[in-house]
Amino acid sequence: MAEILFITPTEMTNTTILGGNVDFDKYTFCVLDTQLRVIEPLLGTELYEKIKTDLDANALAGLYLELYNDYLKPITKFSSVANYLDIASYMVDNGGIFKHAPENKEIVGISEVSSLVQKYNGMSDMFIGRFQKWICKNPLVEYKTHQDKVNADKNIKTTFGWKF
């Protein structure tokens, strides 16, 4: 069974720094990683699985559709882009790990890449904060901070380090 993705390639390339010629296969794993590392802990397993099931059946409606469109898609998109930007220039092959260096182009320095990663993580964090306010006003039965699987966590952040 194919994995359910919360964002399409077109949505990624039309609304982020990613160019349309970047193969979706190159960053699909970043989307899946974001869903497992950020979205599932944010929602808890029960709500996460409900959203995936309803999305697959084209049955999202009401508050669930609002949650998906207004919060989950932007969080998934921005966090996935940040994840991909961090590793985009590297390739692992049978011969080892390589850094891609196209002709007639300037390779961006690590500090510039880090700045872009932080920018996209910050955008994701903004939507996480908005979600946390929204879920307090719109309680969903499946949103649980205590359950047998992954508990919903109110302290999810995609950025790390000191904040002043």
C-alpha positions in Angstrom: 0.0 0.0 0.0 1.3 3.4 -0.9 1.9 5.9 1.8 -0.6 8.8 2.2 1.1 12.1 1.7 -0.3 15.3 3.1 1.1 17.5 0.3 1.4 17.1 -3.5 4.5 17.8 -5.6 2.7 20.7 -7.2 1.8 22.3 -3.9 5.5 21.9 -2.8 7.0 23.5 -6.0 4.3 26.2 -6.5 4.5 27.6 -2.9 8.1 27.1 -1.8 11.7 27.6 -3.0 11.7 24.2 -4.6 11.9 24.3 -8.4 9.4 22.4 -10.5 12.3 20.4 -12.0 13.2 18.8 -8.7 12.1 15.2 -8.8 9.5 14.4 -6.2 11.3 11.2 -5.5 14.2 13.2 -4.2 12.2 14.6 -1.3 9.3 12.2 -0.8 11.1 10.7 2.1 11.3 14.2 3.7 7.5 14.5 3.5 7.1 11.1 5.1 9.7 11.9 7.8 7.8 15.2 8.6 4.6 13.3 8.9 6.1 10.8 11.3 8.4 13.2 13.2 6.3 16.3 13.4 2.6 15.7 12.4 1.9 12.4 14.3 3.4 13.7 17.6 1.5 16.9 17.1 -1.9 15.1 16.6 -1.4 11.9 18.4 -1.7 8.5 16.6 -5.5 8.3 16.7 -6.2 11.7 15.1 -3.2 11.2 12.7 -4.6 7.8 11.5 -8.1 9.3 11.1 -6.8 12.1 8.9 -4.8 9.7 6.8 -7.8 7.2 6.4 -10.3 10.0 5.6 -7.8 11.6 3.2 -7.3 8.3 1.4 -11.1 7.8 1.1 -11.6 11.4 0.0 -13.9 11.8 3.1 -12.3 14.7 5.0 -15.0 17.1 6.1 -15.9 19.8 8.6 -13.3 20.5 11.3 -11.1 17.6 10.0 -10.9 19.3 6.5 -10.2 22.6 8.1 -7.4 21.1 10.2 -5.9 19.4 7.2 -6.0 22.5 4.8 -5.2 25.2 7.3 -2.6 23.6 9.5 -1.4 20.1 8.5 -0.6 20.9 4.9 1.4 24.1 5.7 3.3 22.4 8.5 4.1 19.4 6.3 5.1 21.6 3.4 7.4 23.9 5.3 9.0 21.3 7.5 9.6 19.0 4.6 11.3 21.8 2.6 13.5 22.6 5.5 14.4 18.9 5.9 15.2 18.6 2.2 17.2 21.9 1.9 19.5 20.6 4.6 20.5 17.5 2.5 19.7 18.5 -1.1 23.2 18.8 -2.4 24.3 15.3 -1.2 24.0 12.0 -2.9 24.8 8.6 -1.5 25.8 6.1 -4.2 27.7 2.7 -4.3 30.9 4.7 -4.5 30.2 6.7 -1.4 28.8 10.1 -0.5 29.0 12.9 -3.1 28.2 16.6 -3.2 26.5 17.7 -6.4 28.2 20.6 -8.1 26.6 21.6 -11.4 28.5 23.5 -14.0 28.3 27.3 -14.3 26.6 27.5 -10.8 27.8 28.7 -7.5 27.4 26.3 -4.5 25.6 28.0 -1.6 27.6 28.0 1.6 26.5 26.1 4.7 25.5 29.3 6.6 23.2 30.4 3.7 21.6 26.9 3.7 21.2 27.0 7.5 19.5 30.3 7.1 17.0 28.9 4.6 16.4 25.8 6.8 15.7 28.1 9.8 13.3 30.2 7.7 11.3 27.2 6.6 11.3 25.7 10.1 10.2 29.0 11.5 7.3 29.0 9.1 6.3 25.5 10.1 6.6 26.5 13.8 4.2 29.4 13.2 1.6 27.0 11.9 2.2 24.7 14.8 1.4 27.6 17.1 -1.7 28.4 15.2 -2.8 24.8 15.3 -2.3 24.6 19.1 -4.7 27.6 19.5 -7.2 26.1 17.0 -7.3 22.7 18.7 -8.2 24.4 22.0 -11.2 26.0 20.4 -12.1 23.0 18.3 -11.7 19.8 20.3 -11.7 16.7 18.3 -12.6 13.3 19.8 -9.5 11.7 18.5 -7.1 14.3 19.8 -5.7 12.8 23.0 -2.6 13.7 25.0 -2.7 10.2 26.6 -3.2 7.1 24.4 -1.6 3.7 23.8 0.5 4.9 20.8 2.0 8.3 20.2 0.6 11.0 22.5 -0.3 14.4 21.2 2.4 16.8 22.4 1.9 20.5 22.9 5.6 21.2 22.8 6.4 20.3 19.1 8.9 22.7 17.5 10.9 22.1 14.3 13.6 24.6 15.3 16.2 23.9 17.8 18.6 25.8 19.9 18.4 28.9 22.1 15.5 31.3 21.8 15.7 34.9 23.1 
